[in-house]
Amino acid sequence: GAGFSVTYDAQGEVPDVVPEGNEKRVVHMDLPLGVKVTVFQWANYMDVQIEMSKQPGQDGVCGNFNGNQGDDTTQTIMARVGARVPMSECLLSGHALIEWTPQMDKMMRVECSATTRAAGHAKCTQYLGANGNVVNSCTFDYCFGMNVRARKHAKTY
């Protein structure tokens, strides 16, 4: 279409490692405003890379691009934009599965300080207006959000 292109091939530098038994399946999207999205499709998940220039008011899980990494922690991002994308702003259909396992619970009790857990629980309750596993999952993200392997690590408990 006008202003964008999409290609599908096996080309591209993988952001992590190719999972065992998977072949590279890569979707490349060149979008308006110089935005490039690359999706690596694997058997049970996908890796997504987004390249773009800073946009006015941009903020979120990747930070706010102000050059100060100190305000790009999970906690400071949650304070600025909230704990989850409001349904009214969500671009995806359906609802996210809220996963909460005994292993995640144990990891949080062992590796996240009581002070941080309490702060996370209070903030998540405030941000989400919910309770139960929705808040537990949010608190886990508050504790370990900067660790992209936290959920995988929790499985070792």
N, C-alpha and C positions, 0 to 999 in steps of 0.2 A: 504494500500500500504506500501511499504518499507519506513521506517523512519517516518511514520505519522499514526495517527488514528483519526477517527471521530465517535462520538456516539451522540445519540439523546435521551433525557429523560426529566424528570421533576426535576432533582437534581441540586443543586447549590445555593449559597448565592446570592440573588438578590442585585445588587448595589444600588438600590433605594427602591421602593416599588412595589409590584405587582399591576398593574393598575386594578381598579374595573372591575369585569366581565371577567377578563382574567385568563387563566390557565397558569401555567409555562410550557413553551416549550423551551428547552435548547439544543443547539448544542455545544458540546465540541470537540475541535480540539487540538490534541497534534502533534506539528509540529517539524521539525528538529531544531537543535541548542537550544533545551529546550524551544521553544516558545509554549505557551498555549493560545488559543483563546476560549473564552466562549461567545456565542451569546444567549441572551434572546429575544425570538420573542414574540412581543405583537401584538395586532390587528392593531395598526396604527403606530408603530415605533419599534425599537429594541435597546437594550442596549448591548454594546460590551465591554468585559474586555480582555485586552491583558497582559499577564505576560511573561517577558523575561529578560534576562541579557542584560547589555549595549552592544551595537554594535559599532564598529568604525565609527565615523562620524555621529552617530545617532542624529537627531534633528527633531523638529516638534511641533505639537500642545501640546504634553505632556512634552515638554522641551528637554534639551540636556543631562540630567543625569550627570551633572558635580558637583552636590551637592550644587549649588548656586541657590536657588529658586528666587533670585532677578532678574536673567536674563531669567526667564521662563514666563514673562508676555506676553500677546498677542502682545504688541507693540515690545518687544525685539525679539520675535520669528519671527514676520513679517520682522523685519530688517535683520535677519539672512537668512531666507529661502524664503521670499516673502509672499504675501497675499493669494495665492491660489496655488494648485498643478498645474503645467503646464500640458496642455493636453498631451504633449509628454511623461510625466511621470505617467499619470493617469492609474491606474489598472482597473478602472471601465468603463463600456461601457455607452454611452449616455452622456448627459450634465446635470449638476445640475440645478435644478429650482432655480432661483434667486428670492427670496421672498422679496417684499418691500411693506409694508402696511402703511396707514395713522397713525395707532396706533404706529408702529415702529418709524415713523417720529416724532410724538409728544413726545414719550418717549425719543428719542435722544435729542430733543430740551430742554426738561425739566431736564433730569438727567445726560446729558453729557455736561461738560463745553464747552463754545465756543472755548476755546483754544485747548482742546483735540479734539473737532469735526473738527476744522480747520486743525490740525496736521494730524488727521486720513484721512480726505478728500485728503490732499496733498499727503500723503504717498500712499494711495490706488490708486489715479490717476497715480502716478509714477510707482507703482508696476504692475498695471493692464493695463495701457495704454488704459483705457476705460473711459466711463462716464455714467451718468444716474443711474439706479437702481443697476447696478453692483458695482459702486463706493459707492452708498448709503449703500448697504448691507455690503460691506467691512468696511465702516466707522462705522456702527453699531457694527460689530465684534471688531473693534479697540477700541471702547468705552466700550463695555460690554463683550468682549470675555472670561473673566475669570468667568463670571456668566452663568452657564449652564442652568439657568432658564430664561434668559433675554428675549427670544422670547415669552415664555409663559407669562411673566410679561407684555410685551408690549401689549398683548391682553386685559389688564385691562384698557388701556387708551381709 
